[in-house]
């Protein structure tokens, strides 16, 4: 069974918010920070580190 990445992330994110109940500002910081880092000059460094 193959699940699209966007669907898996959506389900994991939804369950994480429902079960752990993090503050809204923390969710916003993580989403915005990840978006900004993915489009920065640090993206190749982070990519090589994660592989």
N, C-alpha and C positions, 0 to 999 in steps of 0.2 A: 504494500500500500504506500503510495507516494502522496505526501501532503505538501501543498505549496508553502513556501517559507513565510509568506505574509499571513497565511491562515494560522500556522503554528505560532508565530509571534503574537498574533492577536489573541489566541486562546491562552497562551502562557501569561501575557500581560493582563488579561481580564481576570484570570484566576489569582494572579499575584496581588492585584489590587483588592479583590474581594476577600482573600484569605489573610493577607498581611496588613492591609489598610494603612499604607504609608501616607504621609501628608501630601496634599496636592502640590505644594511648592517643591517637594523632592521629586515628584514625577516630572514636573515642568523643567526642573534643572537637568535631570538626566536626559530627557528628550531633546532639549535645546542644546545641551553640551555635546551629546552624541552627534546631532545634526551638524553642529559647527565644527567639531573635530573631523568628521568624515569629509568635509569640504576644505580642510586646511592643508597647509604644507606638511603637517605632521602625519597625514594619512598614510603615506608609504612606510613611515617608521612604525606606526601602530600596526599596520598590516603585516610587516615582516616579523614583528614581535609576537603577534598572535598566531602566526603559522609556525 
